[in-house]
Amino acid sequence: MAVTTKREARKSLSQPGWITLDGGFAARPCVVQDISSAGARITADQASALPDTLRLAFARDARTGRNCQVVWRRGNSIGVRFIR
């Protein structure tokens, strides 16, 4: 018997955001293409060079945002899931 898993509903955004690294000392601009309660799809220059964990925010302030784990990479796009 096949088990189907339902994917979280994603909201299309195309909204500017910030990827912060190293506790906020390195911030890179990005575009959040879509988002759900579980994760997001992001495009950024040199996305393949980003580390496996990062912080995603809609403001440059490092105190805001969500910690993320990269789950896939394709060109300048990455998929992340939100972690605590």
Backbone bond lengths (Angstrom), bond angles and torsions (degrees), N, CA, C in turn:
res aa  C-N    CA-C-N  psi(-1)  N-CA   C-N-CA  omega(-1)  CA-C   N-CA-C  phi
1 M - - - 1.448 - - 1.536 108.86 -
2 A 1.296 117.24 128.73 1.460 122.30 -178.19 1.529 110.59 -79.37
3 V 1.311 114.46 138.45 1.455 120.18 176.69 1.520 107.56 -104.38
4 T 1.309 116.36 125.51 1.460 119.66 178.10 1.520 108.83 -103.26
5 T 1.306 114.44 136.26 1.457 118.91 176.95 1.514 107.66 -110.21
6 K 1.301 115.93 129.93 1.451 120.68 -178.82 1.525 109.22 -87.98
7 R 1.287 116.18 129.51 1.459 122.70 -179.34 1.529 109.18 -80.60
8 E 1.325 114.55 146.15 1.460 120.30 176.36 1.530 110.16 -59.25
9 A 1.314 117.38 141.50 1.465 120.94 176.02 1.523 109.39 -65.96
10 R 1.316 116.38 131.06 1.465 121.18 -179.38 1.515 109.44 -105.37
11 K 1.325 114.69 142.89 1.453 121.77 177.32 1.519 108.12 -106.71
12 S 1.322 117.05 124.25 1.453 121.50 179.12 1.523 108.84 -73.60
13 L 1.346 117.14 129.65 1.461 121.04 -175.51 1.522 114.26 -120.23
14 S 1.330 117.00 -57.00 1.468 123.26 -169.98 1.528 110.35 51.96
15 Q 1.327 114.93 49.07 1.468 122.05 -177.35 1.524 110.49 -109.44
16 P 1.336 117.77 138.55 1.467 120.30 177.18 1.529 111.18 -62.12
17 G 1.323 115.55 143.99 1.461 121.18 177.97 1.515 110.02 -147.71
18 W 1.319 114.98 -174.94 1.464 121.83 -179.87 1.520 109.88 -132.79
19 I 1.311 115.61 135.75 1.459 122.52 171.06 1.516 105.44 -102.72
20 T 1.316 116.63 122.42 1.465 119.02 178.06 1.513 109.64 -111.68
21 L 1.321 114.67 141.73 1.455 123.17 -178.47 1.517 108.63 -126.13
22 D 1.285 116.84 162.83 1.473 122.49 172.99 1.526 112.76 52.48
23 G 1.321 117.08 47.28 1.458 120.30 177.55 1.511 114.39 68.62
24 G 1.322 117.54 20.68 1.454 121.46 176.98 1.510 114.66 99.82
25 F 1.333 118.48 -2.79 1.459 120.63 -178.76 1.523 112.25 -73.77
26 A 1.308 117.35 -26.12 1.460 121.20 178.42 1.522 107.96 -119.52
27 A 1.319 116.68 116.13 1.465 121.19 179.44 1.522 108.59 -119.45
28 R 1.329 115.28 134.56 1.461 120.69 180.00 1.524 108.65 -125.35
29 P 1.325 117.00 137.72 1.467 118.53 176.67 1.524 110.24 -71.75
30 C 1.318 115.84 152.18 1.458 121.88 177.73 1.521 108.27 -152.18
31 V 1.320 116.44 176.83 1.457 122.21 172.90 1.519 106.62 -126.34
32 V 1.332 115.98 124.92 1.465 121.54 176.23 1.528 105.74 -86.02
33 Q 1.325 115.68 107.16 1.464 121.06 -176.06 1.523 111.95 -74.21
34 D 1.329 115.57 -45.10 1.458 120.22 175.01 1.513 109.52 -152.18
35 I 1.338 115.95 162.41 1.461 121.01 -174.22 1.512 109.66 -148.37
36 S 1.313 116.41 149.99 1.465 123.28 172.82 1.520 107.12 -137.52
37 S 1.304 117.30 -178.53 1.463 119.67 178.02 1.524 111.55 -69.01
38 A 1.337 117.45 -18.73 1.459 121.28 -176.50 1.528 114.16 -99.36
39 G 1.352 117.97 -23.22 1.455 119.04 -175.64 1.513 112.40 -178.31
40 A 1.352 115.56 -165.73 1.457 120.76 -176.20 1.521 110.46 -154.79
41 R 1.341 114.38 161.42 1.467 121.55 171.55 1.520 106.35 -112.31
42 I 1.331 116.00 126.74 1.455 122.85 -172.61 1.516 109.27 -125.77
43 T 1.338 116.55 143.11 1.460 120.47 170.03 1.530 107.87 -116.99
44 A 1.322 114.87 140.55 1.468 121.10 -179.15 1.524 108.75 -158.93
45 D 1.330 116.09 151.63 1.462 120.05 173.65 1.523 108.64 -61.87
46 Q 1.300 116.20 138.06 1.461 123.48 179.00 1.529 112.57 54.56
47 A 1.325 116.55 41.31 1.463 120.83 179.71 1.529 111.54 -59.74
48 S 1.316 117.13 -30.61 1.465 119.79 -179.17 1.523 111.71 -66.77
49 A 1.331 117.79 -20.32 1.469 121.31 -179.54 1.530 113.07 -90.19
50 L 1.325 117.59 -3.05 1.466 120.14 -179.76 1.522 110.43 -71.03
51 P 1.329 117.63 149.79 1.468 120.10 178.05 1.523 111.15 -70.96
52 D 1.328 116.53 170.22 1.465 121.68 -177.84 1.526 113.21 -71.23
53 T 1.325 118.08 -21.76 1.464 121.15 175.20 1.528 108.24 -125.60
54 L 1.312 115.79 142.03 1.462 122.16 -178.30 1.522 109.09 -156.52
55 R 1.317 115.85 178.94 1.457 121.58 177.70 1.526 108.03 -122.54
56 L 1.328 116.80 132.04 1.455 123.24 -178.80 1.517 108.98 -111.72
57 A 1.334 116.30 130.31 1.462 120.61 -179.61 1.522 109.78 -142.49
58 F 1.332 115.33 160.86 1.459 120.75 175.92 1.528 111.45 -98.53
59 A 1.333 116.57 0.95 1.459 122.92 174.45 1.522 107.12 -132.32
60 R 1.320 117.14 156.35 1.464 119.83 -177.32 1.526 112.62 -72.29
61 D 1.303 117.95 -14.71 1.462 123.78 -179.39 1.534 109.96 -62.11
62 A 1.316 117.33 120.32 1.468 122.32 -176.03 1.524 112.70 -67.80
63 R 1.321 117.91 -16.02 1.468 119.99 -179.85 1.517 112.27 -78.62
64 T 1.317 117.31 -12.87 1.461 120.96 179.17 1.523 109.24 -99.13
65 G 1.295 116.50 170.84 1.452 120.55 173.44 1.510 113.97 102.47
66 R 1.326 114.13 -174.72 1.455 122.36 -176.83 1.517 109.90 -128.52
67 N 1.326 115.57 141.96 1.463 120.66 174.10 1.522 108.13 -74.06
68 C 1.328 115.95 141.94 1.459 121.52 -174.78 1.519 111.35 -135.46
69 Q 1.317 114.41 152.93 1.468 123.79 172.85 1.523 106.88 -116.76
70 V 1.328 118.01 125.90 1.457 121.25 177.62 1.520 108.65 -71.63
71 V 1.347 116.67 128.36 1.461 120.82 -179.32 1.526 112.70 -111.11
72 W 1.338 117.80 -20.46 1.469 120.95 173.57 1.520 109.53 -155.98
73 R 1.339 114.75 159.01 1.470 122.92 179.25 1.527 108.60 -138.40
74 R 1.326 116.45 132.79 1.474 122.57 175.11 1.515 108.52 -144.81
75 G 1.321 116.81 104.32 1.459 120.77 -179.37 1.524 110.88 60.41
76 N 1.334 116.71 -123.43 1.461 121.07 179.20 1.530 112.45 -92.90
77 S 1.318 117.47 13.87 1.460 121.30 178.74 1.526 110.63 -113.19
78 I 1.326 115.25 145.10 1.466 120.46 172.51 1.520 108.85 -134.85
79 G 1.306 115.10 151.76 1.452 121.94 172.98 1.520 107.62 -109.24
80 V 1.323 116.47 133.18 1.457 120.29 -179.30 1.530 109.44 -126.17
81 R 1.326 114.29 151.37 1.456 119.20 169.90 1.520 106.80 -114.54
82 F 1.316 114.93 144.99 1.451 119.82 -178.53 1.525 109.67 -77.70
83 I 1.327 116.15 136.10 1.459 121.88 177.99 1.528 108.19 -124.96
84 R 1.279 116.52 165.41 1.470 120.62 -179.82 1.495 111.28 -91.04
